[in-house]
Amino acid sequence: MARAEVDELDWLTGTVTEIYALDRSAGVGSEGGTGGRVNDVNRRGADRLAQIAMKDHVGGGLGVHPSEIHAEVARSRASYSDDVYYLR
């Protein structure tokens, strides 16, 4: 999902974060709440998109809602129940 699509779905700020059960440290909204530091904003936005992609990919493969997947972007892994999935 592209950032523009996420932003469009997130017209009520926080909706996407709640629907996907995103890690809030990855930023709320595309701005990420970083006080104007552009590199930090870009990183947080990328982390948020990566979480969504990971959750969609693993959740779709398992047939579960993406909010049920725990995604760790920094470790490139996702988990569901007791199972761990490493992503490249």
N, C-alpha and C positions, 0 to 999 in steps of 0.2 A: 504494500500500500504506500503510495507516495505521500509526502508531507502535506501537499495541498488537499488530498483526500481526507487525511486525518484531521486537518484543521477545519475542513468543511463539516465533518461529522461532529466536531467538538465545538459547535456554535454556542452551546451552553458549556462554558469552561468547566472541565473536570469530568464531562460525560465519558470520554474515551478512557480516561484513567480509571473510572469506576467500572465500566463495562469490561475492560480487559484486566482489571485488578493489577494495574501497572505499579512498579516500584516508584514511589513518589520522588525519590532522589534523582530520577531520570528526567525530571522537569514536568511541570504542569503547563500545558499549552506549548506552543513552539518557541516561546520566549524563554522558558525555563527558569524565570525568576532569579537571574544572576546579577542584577544590578548593572547591566549594560556591557559585560565582558563578552565580546563577540565569540571568541574561541570556545569559551565555556558554554555559551548558548548553543553553538553548533554541535558541540560534543553531546550535550544533554539531549538536543533534538534528535541526533543520530541514535543515541542510546534508546530513546523512547520508540523510535521507528524500528530499531532492531528487536526490542522486546515484543512489539506487536507482530513482527514477521516471525519470530521464533514461536510465539504462542499460537499464531495462526497455523504455522506449518506442523508443529507437533500435535496440536489439538485436532487439526483436520485429519491427520494420519491415524489418530487414536479414536476419532469420532466423539470427542468431548469438547465442551465450550472452552475457548482460549483462556478464560479467566481461571480455569482449573489447573493451568500449566504454570509452573514457577520457572521464570527465565532468568538466567545469569549471563548477561551480555559479556562481561569481562572474562568469563571462563568459557564462553561459547557452549554452554550447556543448558538444558532444560530438564525439568523433572515433573513427573506426575505420579502420585501415590509414592511407591518405593522405587520406581523405575527412573533411571537417569539416561538422557539422550545427549550425545555430544554432536554439535553441529559445526560444519566448516563454512 
